[in-house]
Amino acid sequence: MLKEGILSLSNSMQFSGSISGSASTCSGELVFTTGMVGYSEALTDPSYYGQILVFTFPLIGNYGVPRLRESNSKLLSLGFESEKVRVAGVIISDPSLEAFHWRSEKPILKWLNESKIPVLTGVDTRHLVQIIRSTPGLLASINPQNNSYDDLKKPRAFFDPSAENILPKVSSTQRKILGQGKKRIGLLDCGVKWSIVRQLINNNCEVEILPWDTDLTSVDCNAWVLSNGPGDPDKTGPLKQNVADLLKQKRPILGICLGHQILALAAGAQTERLRFGHRSHNQPVVDLKTGKGYLTSQNHGYVVIEKTLSTEWKPWFKNANDFSIEGIIHESNSFRSVQFHPEAAGGPRDTGWIIDEFVRDLL
């Protein structure tokens, strides 16, 4: 079922297209991904909560969506990073109406319609990316086309996921233990991707998933992982102080994406909003210890300010395009973090060794 729809931007620009599905209204931050594949992973990534996701590649959905297991082993359902679609809305130039893959259960539009996620099609998505890249913090809404010209010109209220603490929307509500192994990881869930948990389990770890506001003094573990997640790192309630207390314990810590930013804040550094967010499957980073370059998957709008790092912390990775901080490491303790996603899913797996190495170095 298609209906005429309109994309309204916070810079007053508007675009017409077609809305698929019964759910036809949404609002959030307008972001993009450059991936030709990995769309089910992106759409279920909790880091995209409160965002309208634009796919830059024109044709999306030709291999469909795999089946999500209806059991305790959902975590093993490849192609998913959580149990449901997390984005507020989706914009695709030309979605595939059919699926061609032996693992496919249904076409992408059917999946998104069942999930009640508005999908706007027939829009020049590459032009939208140019607008996103030139307009920091761009917000948007998808709505049915109204024939009234006056109604189209009325100011719209846009949801800004960076304006409040949204971790309660994406974090686990209860503690749970997954996997078996000699090394126990306390994983602070700020909107964790299942692939992070999978990789830890594959490294012979027992993982305790902890809600974002857990009393961390009650957790028994060999090391900590601070997960990815959405929003402004400065608007995460008591999390910064809780992680600062963890630093006093001197147990190994690995931060990923939002977890990287939280670790930096806990260490006394500061963050700021990027003029141009890093959102793609092909962001190049350089390991400052070895000089090697890697391609990474990223989706973030904030960055750690290098000059605010204390002398105990050193930059570990930098973005090869704008030279912003992509990782930090402590000079003496086993504390480290990366802004990108070493678990990939979807995207290049160049940096999967970061999680492997972190686990291997545990006592």
Secondary structure, DSSP 8 states (H G I E B T S, - for coil): -EEEEEEEETTS-EEEEEEESS---EEEEEEEE--SS-HHHHHT-GGGTTEEEEE-SSEE-TT-EE---SSTTGGG-TT-SSSS---SEEEESEE-SS---TTEEE-HHHHHHHTT--EEESS-HHHHHHHHHHSTT-EEEEEE--S-HHHHTS------TTSS--HHHHS-SS-EEE---SEEEEEEESS--HHHHHHHHHTTEEEEEEETT--GGG---SEEEE----S-TTSSTTHHHHHHHHHHHT--EEEETHHHHHHHHHTT--EEEEEEEEEEEEEEEEETTT--EEEEEEEEEEEE-GGGS-TTEEEEEEETTT--EEEEEESSSSEEEESSBTT-SSS--TTTHHHHHHHHT--
